[in-house]
Amino acid sequence: VSTPIAPSPIPTPGLAKRMKKSKQPLQVTKDLGRWKPADDLLLINAVLQTNDLTSVHLGVKFSCRFNLREIQERWYALLYDPIISKLACQAMRQLHPEAIAAIQSKVLFSKAEEQLLNKVGSTSQPTLDTFQELLHKHPDVFYPSRTAKALQLHWQLMKQYYLLDDQT
């Protein structure tokens, strides 16, 4: 009668190699839990609009509160980590068009956009036509999904906080 051989407690090199490989996707998916596809799209659009991660941190409302370091890490992961980038792109492609439109409406205004809005005087009573004309004159400056109503609302906020050129 032969005695059964007990399995060795030391894993073979091939098994150890497979275990190390399987740990990497766990770290990738761990980070995906907090960052929703809508957050990624908002982050990408906001950074492309402002070129400033600090402004994005201060001015964008994500689905949960991220600190500046987390925003920086996610931005660099989207740019340089092929696994995270691929997964995020796949998830963003599956967003509903209405969700994408809603996200794009939340994109921060760039300095160039605000400079053009500054030219509308605080004492004037601009109509939607004024802002529509501004959009038509400067399509290269304004974010593609901007509407005359969005410009008017932002101009009113700038006026309220005395950010227009002719205000003190």
Summary of the structure (lengths in Angstrom):
residues: 168
radius of gyration: 24.6
end to end distance: 98.9
largest distance: 102.6
contacts: 401
relative contact order: 0.10
helix: 63%
strand: 0%
